[in-house]
Amino acid sequence: MGTVSLDLEPVLQEKGISLDELAMQAGIEDNKADKIKRGQVSAIRFTTLASICDVLDCEPGDILGYTN
């Protein structure tokens, strides 16, 4: 079974946005943003993903990965 993961770090660096800024602008709690960044979540709401993409001005595919 494949694995879906979120990889925020490259896009955060490219956009020059800190994790704290992302959390504040996306309206998510700091600890949740940290867990998302560290890959410690097993699910994410589409609304949360959309908020992250809005702040980072990216598509979901820019931060989602898949390994088989």
PAMI-255688 format. One record per residue: residue in one letter; residue number from 1; x negated, z, y of N, C-alpha, C, O in turn. Coordinates in Angstrom, 1 decimal. Atoms other than C-alpha are relative to their C-alpha. Layout:
<pt kekol="A" nugu="NUM" n_c1="X" n_c3="Z" n_c2="Y" ca_c1="X" ca_c3="Z" ca_c2="Y" c_c1="X" c_c3="Z" c_c2="Y" o_c1="X" o_c3="Z" o_c2="Y"/>
...
//
This chain:
<pt kekol="M" nugu="1" n_c1="-0.8" n_c3="0.0" n_c2="-1.2" ca_c1="0.0" ca_c3="0.0" ca_c2="0.0" c_c1="-0.9" c_c3="0.0" c_c2="1.2" o_c1="-1.9" o_c3="0.7" o_c2="1.3"/>
<pt kekol="G" nugu="2" n_c1="0.8" n_c3="0.1" n_c2="-1.2" ca_c1="-1.3" ca_c3="-0.9" ca_c2="3.4" c_c1="0.3" c_c3="1.2" c_c2="1.0" o_c1="1.2" o_c3="2.0" o_c2="0.8"/>
<pt kekol="T" nugu="3" n_c1="-0.1" n_c3="-1.1" n_c2="-1.0" ca_c1="-1.8" ca_c3="1.4" ca_c2="6.4" c_c1="0.1" c_c3="-0.6" c_c2="1.4" o_c1="-0.7" o_c3="-1.4" o_c2="1.7"/>
<pt kekol="V" nugu="4" n_c1="-0.2" n_c3="0.3" n_c2="-1.4" ca_c1="-0.6" ca_c3="1.0" ca_c2="9.9" c_c1="-0.7" c_c3="1.1" c_c2="0.9" o_c1="-0.4" o_c3="2.3" o_c2="0.6"/>
<pt kekol="S" nugu="5" n_c1="0.6" n_c3="-1.0" n_c2="-0.8" ca_c1="-2.7" ca_c3="2.7" ca_c2="12.6" c_c1="0.1" c_c3="-0.4" c_c2="1.5" o_c1="0.3" o_c3="-1.5" o_c2="1.8"/>
<pt kekol="L" nugu="6" n_c1="0.1" n_c3="0.2" n_c2="-1.5" ca_c1="-2.9" ca_c3="3.1" ca_c2="16.4" c_c1="-1.4" c_c3="0.2" c_c2="0.4" o_c1="-2.1" o_c3="1.2" o_c2="0.0"/>
<pt kekol="D" nugu="7" n_c1="1.4" n_c3="-0.1" n_c2="-0.5" ca_c1="-6.2" ca_c3="2.5" ca_c2="18.1" c_c1="0.1" c_c3="-0.2" c_c2="1.5" o_c1="0.0" o_c3="-1.3" o_c2="2.1"/>
<pt kekol="L" nugu="8" n_c1="-0.2" n_c3="0.0" n_c2="-1.5" ca_c1="-5.8" ca_c3="3.4" ca_c2="21.8" c_c1="-1.3" c_c3="-0.1" c_c2="0.7" o_c1="-1.4" o_c3="-0.7" o_c2="1.8"/>
<pt kekol="E" nugu="9" n_c1="1.2" n_c3="-0.2" n_c2="-0.7" ca_c1="-9.4" ca_c3="4.0" ca_c2="22.7" c_c1="-0.6" c_c3="-1.3" c_c2="0.7" o_c1="-0.9" o_c3="-1.3" o_c2="1.8"/>
<pt kekol="P" nugu="10" n_c1="0.5" n_c3="1.2" n_c2="-0.7" ca_c1="-10.5" ca_c3="0.4" ca_c2="23.3" c_c1="0.8" c_c3="-0.5" c_c2="1.2" o_c1="0.3" o_c3="-0.9" o_c2="2.2"/>
<pt kekol="V" nugu="11" n_c1="-0.9" n_c3="0.4" n_c2="-1.1" ca_c1="-7.5" ca_c3="-0.4" ca_c2="25.5" c_c1="-0.1" c_c3="1.0" c_c2="1.1" o_c1="-0.1" o_c3="0.6" o_c2="2.3"/>
<pt kekol="L" nugu="12" n_c1="0.2" n_c3="-1.0" n_c2="-1.1" ca_c1="-7.9" ca_c3="2.9" ca_c2="27.4" c_c1="-1.2" c_c3="-0.3" c_c2="0.8" o_c1="-1.2" o_c3="-0.2" o_c2="2.0"/>
<pt kekol="Q" nugu="13" n_c1="1.3" n_c3="0.2" n_c2="-0.6" ca_c1="-11.5" ca_c3="2.1" ca_c2="28.1" c_c1="0.1" c_c3="-1.3" c_c2="0.8" o_c1="-0.4" o_c3="-1.4" o_c2="2.0"/>
<pt kekol="E" nugu="14" n_c1="-0.1" n_c3="1.2" n_c2="-0.6" ca_c1="-10.7" ca_c3="-1.5" ca_c2="29.0" c_c1="0.8" c_c3="0.1" c_c2="1.3" o_c1="0.4" o_c3="-0.5" o_c2="2.4"/>
<pt kekol="K" nugu="15" n_c1="-0.9" n_c3="-0.2" n_c2="-1.2" ca_c1="-8.0" ca_c3="-0.4" ca_c2="31.5" c_c1="-0.5" c_c3="1.1" c_c2="0.9" o_c1="0.0" o_c3="1.2" o_c2="2.0"/>
<pt kekol="G" nugu="16" n_c1="0.5" n_c3="-1.0" n_c2="-0.8" ca_c1="-10.0" ca_c3="2.5" ca_c2="32.8" c_c1="1.0" c_c3="1.2" c_c2="0.2" o_c1="1.1" o_c3="1.8" o_c2="1.3"/>
<pt kekol="I" nugu="17" n_c1="-1.0" n_c3="-1.1" n_c2="0.0" ca_c1="-7.2" ca_c3="5.0" ca_c2="32.0" c_c1="-0.4" c_c3="1.1" c_c2="-0.9" o_c1="-0.7" o_c3="0.8" o_c2="-2.1"/>
<pt kekol="S" nugu="18" n_c1="0.3" n_c3="-1.2" n_c2="0.8" ca_c1="-7.8" ca_c3="8.5" ca_c2="30.7" c_c1="1.2" c_c3="0.3" c_c2="-0.9" o_c1="2.3" o_c3="-0.1" o_c2="-0.6"/>
<pt kekol="L" nugu="19" n_c1="-1.1" n_c3="-0.4" n_c2="0.9" ca_c1="-5.7" ca_c3="9.9" ca_c2="27.9" c_c1="1.0" c_c3="0.9" c_c2="0.7" o_c1="2.2" o_c3="0.8" o_c2="0.5"/>
<pt kekol="D" nugu="20" n_c1="-0.9" n_c3="-0.9" n_c2="-0.8" ca_c1="-4.3" ca_c3="12.5" ca_c2="30.3" c_c1="0.9" c_c3="-0.9" c_c2="1.0" o_c1="2.1" o_c3="-0.6" o_c2="1.1"/>
<pt kekol="E" nugu="21" n_c1="-0.8" n_c3="0.9" n_c2="-0.8" ca_c1="-3.2" ca_c3="9.7" ca_c2="32.7" c_c1="1.0" c_c3="-0.7" c_c2="-0.8" o_c1="2.2" o_c3="-0.9" o_c2="-0.3"/>
<pt kekol="L" nugu="22" n_c1="-1.0" n_c3="0.7" n_c2="0.8" ca_c1="-1.6" ca_c3="7.8" ca_c2="29.9" c_c1="1.2" c_c3="0.9" c_c2="-0.4" o_c1="2.3" o_c3="0.5" o_c2="-0.2"/>
<pt kekol="A" nugu="23" n_c1="-1.0" n_c3="-0.9" n_c2="0.3" ca_c1="0.3" ca_c3="10.8" ca_c2="28.8" c_c1="1.0" c_c3="0.3" c_c2="1.1" o_c1="2.2" o_c3="0.3" o_c2="1.0"/>
<pt kekol="M" nugu="24" n_c1="-0.8" n_c3="-0.3" n_c2="-1.2" ca_c1="1.5" ca_c3="11.6" ca_c2="32.3" c_c1="0.9" c_c3="-1.2" c_c2="0.4" o_c1="2.1" o_c3="-1.1" o_c2="0.6"/>
<pt kekol="Q" nugu="25" n_c1="-0.7" n_c3="1.2" n_c2="-0.4" ca_c1="2.5" ca_c3="8.0" ca_c2="33.1" c_c1="1.0" c_c3="-0.4" c_c2="-1.0" o_c1="2.1" o_c3="-1.0" o_c2="-0.7"/>
<pt kekol="A" nugu="26" n_c1="-0.9" n_c3="0.4" n_c2="1.1" ca_c1="4.1" ca_c3="7.4" ca_c2="29.7" c_c1="1.1" c_c3="1.0" c_c2="-0.2" o_c1="2.1" o_c3="0.8" o_c2="-1.0"/>
<pt kekol="G" nugu="27" n_c1="-1.0" n_c3="-1.0" n_c2="0.1" ca_c1="6.1" ca_c3="10.6" ca_c2="29.9" c_c1="-0.1" c_c3="0.7" c_c2="-1.4" o_c1="0.9" o_c3="1.1" o_c2="-2.0"/>
<pt kekol="I" nugu="28" n_c1="0.2" n_c3="-0.7" n_c2="1.2" ca_c1="4.6" ca_c3="12.1" ca_c2="26.7" c_c1="-0.9" c_c3="1.2" c_c2="0.1" o_c1="-1.7" o_c3="1.2" o_c2="1.0"/>
<pt kekol="E" nugu="29" n_c1="0.8" n_c3="-1.2" n_c2="-0.1" ca_c1="3.1" ca_c3="15.5" ca_c2="26.1" c_c1="-1.5" c_c3="-0.3" c_c2="-0.3" o_c1="-1.8" o_c3="-1.1" o_c2="-1.2"/>
<pt kekol="D" nugu="30" n_c1="1.5" n_c3="0.2" n_c2="0.2" ca_c1="-0.7" ca_c3="15.8" ca_c2="26.2" c_c1="-0.4" c_c3="0.1" c_c2="-1.4" o_c1="-1.2" o_c3="-0.7" o_c2="-1.9"/>
<pt kekol="N" nugu="31" n_c1="0.4" n_c3="-0.2" n_c2="1.4" ca_c1="-0.9" ca_c3="17.2" ca_c2="22.7" c_c1="0.4" c_c3="-1.1" c_c2="-0.9" o_c1="-0.2" o_c3="-1.5" o_c2="-1.9"/>
<pt kekol="K" nugu="32" n_c1="-0.5" n_c3="1.1" n_c2="0.8" ca_c1="1.2" ca_c3="14.4" ca_c2="21.3" c_c1="-0.9" c_c3="-1.3" c_c2="0.3" o_c1="-1.2" o_c3="-2.0" o_c2="-0.7"/>
<pt kekol="A" nugu="33" n_c1="0.9" n_c3="1.1" n_c2="-0.3" ca_c1="-1.0" ca_c3="11.8" ca_c2="23.1" c_c1="-1.3" c_c3="0.1" c_c2="-0.7" o_c1="-1.8" o_c3="-0.8" o_c2="-1.2"/>
<pt kekol="D" nugu="34" n_c1="1.2" n_c3="-0.3" n_c2="0.7" ca_c1="-4.0" ca_c3="13.4" ca_c2="21.6" c_c1="0.1" c_c3="-0.3" c_c2="-1.5" o_c1="-0.8" o_c3="-0.9" o_c2="-2.1"/>
<pt kekol="K" nugu="35" n_c1="-0.2" n_c3="0.3" n_c2="1.5" ca_c1="-2.6" ca_c3="13.3" ca_c2="18.1" c_c1="0.2" c_c3="-1.5" c_c2="-0.3" o_c1="-0.3" o_c3="-2.0" o_c2="-1.3"/>
<pt kekol="I" nugu="36" n_c1="-0.2" n_c3="1.5" n_c2="0.1" ca_c1="-1.6" ca_c3="9.6" ca_c2="18.6" c_c1="-1.4" c_c3="-0.6" c_c2="0.0" o_c1="-1.8" o_c3="-1.4" o_c2="-0.8"/>
<pt kekol="K" nugu="37" n_c1="1.4" n_c3="0.6" n_c2="-0.1" ca_c1="-5.2" ca_c3="8.8" ca_c2="19.7" c_c1="-0.9" c_c3="0.3" c_c2="-1.2" o_c1="-1.6" o_c3="-0.5" o_c2="-1.6"/>
<pt kekol="R" nugu="38" n_c1="0.9" n_c3="-0.4" n_c2="1.2" ca_c1="-6.8" ca_c3="10.7" ca_c2="16.8" c_c1="0.6" c_c3="-0.5" c_c2="-1.3" o_c1="0.0" o_c3="-0.2" o_c2="-2.4"/>
<pt kekol="G" nugu="39" n_c1="-0.6" n_c3="0.6" n_c2="1.2" ca_c1="-4.4" ca_c3="9.0" ca_c2="14.3" c_c1="0.6" c_c3="1.1" c_c2="-0.9" o_c1="0.6" o_c3="1.0" o_c2="-2.1"/>
<pt kekol="Q" nugu="40" n_c1="-0.5" n_c3="-1.1" n_c2="0.7" ca_c1="-2.8" ca_c3="12.3" ca_c2="13.3" c_c1="1.6" c_c3="0.0" c_c2="0.0" o_c1="2.2" o_c3="1.0" o_c2="-0.1"/>
<pt kekol="V" nugu="41" n_c1="-1.5" n_c3="0.1" n_c2="0.1" ca_c1="0.8" ca_c3="11.0" ca_c2="13.4" c_c1="0.4" c_c3="-1.0" c_c2="-1.1" o_c1="-0.4" o_c3="-2.0" o_c2="-1.4"/>
<pt kekol="S" nugu="42" n_c1="-0.4" n_c3="0.9" n_c2="1.0" ca_c1="2.7" ca_c3="9.4" ca_c2="10.6" c_c1="1.1" c_c3="-1.0" c_c2="0.4" o_c1="1.5" o_c3="-1.9" o_c2="-0.3"/>
<pt kekol="A" nugu="43" n_c1="-1.1" n_c3="0.9" n_c2="-0.6" ca_c1="5.4" ca_c3="7.8" ca_c2="12.8" c_c1="-0.1" c_c3="0.1" c_c2="1.5" o_c1="-0.6" o_c3="1.1" o_c2="2.1"/>
<pt kekol="I" nugu="44" n_c1="0.0" n_c3="0.0" n_c2="-1.5" ca_c1="5.9" ca_c3="6.9" ca_c2="16.4" c_c1="1.4" c_c3="-0.7" c_c2="0.4" o_c1="1.7" o_c3="-1.7" o_c2="-0.2"/>
<pt kekol="R" nugu="45" n_c1="-1.2" n_c3="0.6" n_c2="-0.5" ca_c1="9.2" ca_c3="6.1" ca_c2="18.2" c_c1="-0.3" c_c3="-1.3" c_c2="0.7" o_c1="-1.3" o_c3="-1.4" o_c2="1.4"/>
<pt kekol="F" nugu="46" n_c1="0.2" n_c3="1.2" n_c2="-0.7" ca_c1="9.6" ca_c3="2.6" ca_c2="19.5" c_c1="0.0" c_c3="0.2" c_c2="1.5" o_c1="-0.7" o_c3="-0.4" o_c2="2.2"/>
<pt kekol="T" nugu="47" n_c1="0.0" n_c3="-0.3" n_c2="-1.4" ca_c1="10.4" ca_c3="4.1" ca_c2="22.9" c_c1="-1.3" c_c3="0.5" c_c2="0.5" o_c1="-1.8" o_c3="0.2" o_c2="1.6"/>
<pt kekol="T" nugu="48" n_c1="1.3" n_c3="-0.6" n_c2="-0.3" ca_c1="7.1" ca_c3="6.0" ca_c2="22.9" c_c1="-1.0" c_c3="-1.2" c_c2="0.0" o_c1="-1.8" o_c3="-1.3" o_c2="0.9"/>
<pt kekol="L" nugu="49" n_c1="0.9" n_c3="1.1" n_c2="0.1" ca_c1="5.2" ca_c3="2.9" ca_c2="21.8" c_c1="0.2" c_c3="-1.0" c_c2="1.2" o_c1="-0.7" o_c3="-1.4" o_c2="1.8"/>
<pt kekol="A" nugu="50" n_c1="-0.3" n_c3="0.9" n_c2="-1.2" ca_c1="7.0" ca_c3="0.8" ca_c2="24.6" c_c1="-0.5" c_c3="0.7" c_c2="1.2" o_c1="-1.1" o_c3="-0.1" o_c2="2.1"/>
<pt kekol="S" nugu="51" n_c1="0.5" n_c3="-0.7" n_c2="-1.2" ca_c1="6.1" ca_c3="3.5" ca_c2="27.2" c_c1="-1.5" c_c3="-0.2" c_c2="0.1" o_c1="-2.1" o_c3="-0.4" o_c2="1.1"/>
<pt kekol="I" nugu="52" n_c1="1.5" n_c3="0.1" n_c2="0.0" ca_c1="2.4" ca_c3="3.4" ca_c2="26.1" c_c1="-0.4" c_c3="-1.4" c_c2="0.4" o_c1="-1.3" o_c3="-1.6" o_c2="1.2"/>
<pt kekol="C" nugu="53" n_c1="0.3" n_c3="1.4" n_c2="-0.3" ca_c1="2.4" ca_c3="-0.4" ca_c2="26.2" c_c1="0.3" c_c3="-0.3" c_c2="1.5" o_c1="-0.5" o_c3="-1.1" o_c2="2.1"/>
<pt kekol="D" nugu="54" n_c1="-0.3" n_c3="0.2" n_c2="-1.4" ca_c1="4.0" ca_c3="-0.4" ca_c2="29.7" c_c1="-1.1" c_c3="0.5" c_c2="0.8" o_c1="-1.6" o_c3="-0.2" o_c2="1.8"/>
<pt kekol="V" nugu="55" n_c1="1.1" n_c3="-0.6" n_c2="-0.8" ca_c1="1.3" ca_c3="1.9" ca_c2="31.1" c_c1="-1.3" c_c3="-0.7" c_c2="-0.2" o_c1="-2.0" o_c3="-1.0" o_c2="0.8"/>
<pt kekol="L" nugu="56" n_c1="1.2" n_c3="0.7" n_c2="0.3" ca_c1="-1.5" ca_c3="0.1" ca_c2="29.4" c_c1="0.1" c_c3="-1.5" c_c2="0.3" o_c1="-0.9" o_c3="-2.3" o_c2="0.2"/>
<pt kekol="D" nugu="57" n_c1="-0.2" n_c3="1.4" n_c2="-0.3" ca_c1="0.0" ca_c3="-3.3" ca_c2="30.3" c_c1="-0.5" c_c3="-0.9" c_c2="-1.2" o_c1="-1.3" o_c3="-1.8" o_c2="-1.1"/>
<pt kekol="C" nugu="58" n_c1="0.5" n_c3="0.7" n_c2="1.2" ca_c1="-0.5" ca_c3="-4.5" ca_c2="26.7" c_c1="1.2" c_c3="-0.2" c_c2="-1.0" o_c1="2.3" o_c3="0.3" o_c2="-0.7"/>
<pt kekol="E" nugu="59" n_c1="-1.0" n_c3="0.3" n_c2="1.1" ca_c1="1.5" ca_c3="-5.7" ca_c2="23.6" c_c1="-0.3" c_c3="1.0" c_c2="-1.1" o_c1="-1.4" o_c3="1.5" o_c2="-1.3"/>
<pt kekol="P" nugu="60" n_c1="0.2" n_c3="-0.9" n_c2="1.1" ca_c1="2.0" ca_c3="-3.4" ca_c2="20.6" c_c1="-1.1" c_c3="-0.4" c_c2="-0.9" o_c1="-1.9" o_c3="0.4" o_c2="-1.4"/>
<pt kekol="G" nugu="61" n_c1="1.1" n_c3="0.5" n_c2="0.9" ca_c1="-0.3" ca_c3="-5.6" ca_c2="18.6" c_c1="-1.4" c_c3="0.2" c_c2="0.5" o_c1="-2.4" o_c3="0.2" o_c2="-0.2"/>
<pt kekol="D" nugu="62" n_c1="1.3" n_c3="-0.4" n_c2="-0.6" ca_c1="-3.1" ca_c3="-4.7" ca_c2="21.0" c_c1="-0.5" c_c3="1.3" c_c2="-0.4" o_c1="-1.7" o_c3="1.6" o_c2="-0.4"/>
<pt kekol="I" nugu="63" n_c1="0.4" n_c3="-1.4" n_c2="0.3" ca_c1="-3.1" ca_c3="-1.1" ca_c2="19.9" c_c1="0.4" c_c3="0.4" c_c2="-1.5" o_c1="0.0" o_c3="1.4" o_c2="-2.0"/>
<pt kekol="L" nugu="64" n_c1="-0.4" n_c3="-0.2" n_c2="1.4" ca_c1="-1.6" ca_c3="-1.4" ca_c2="16.3" c_c1="-1.0" c_c3="-0.7" c_c2="-0.9" o_c1="-1.4" o_c3="-1.9" o_c2="-0.6"/>
<pt kekol="G" nugu="65" n_c1="0.9" n_c3="0.6" n_c2="1.0" ca_c1="-3.8" ca_c3="-2.1" ca_c2="13.3" c_c1="0.6" c_c3="0.1" c_c2="-1.3" o_c1="1.5" o_c3="0.9" o_c2="-1.6"/>
<pt kekol="Y" nugu="66" n_c1="-0.5" n_c3="-0.1" n_c2="1.4" ca_c1="-3.1" ca_c3="-2.8" ca_c2="9.7" c_c1="-1.1" c_c3="-0.3" c_c2="-1.0" o_c1="-1.9" o_c3="-1.3" o_c2="-0.8"/>
<pt kekol="T" nugu="67" n_c1="1.0" n_c3="0.2" n_c2="1.1" ca_c1="-5.4" ca_c3="-2.4" ca_c2="6.7" c_c1="0.7" c_c3="0.0" c_c2="-1.3" o_c1="1.7" o_c3="0.8" o_c2="-1.5"/>
<pt kekol="N" nugu="68" n_c1="-0.6" n_c3="0.1" n_c2="1.3" ca_c1="-4.4" ca_c3="-3.4" ca_c2="3.2" c_c1="-0.8" c_c3="0.7" c_c2="-1.1" o_c1="-0.4" o_c3="0.7" o_c2="-2.2"/>
//
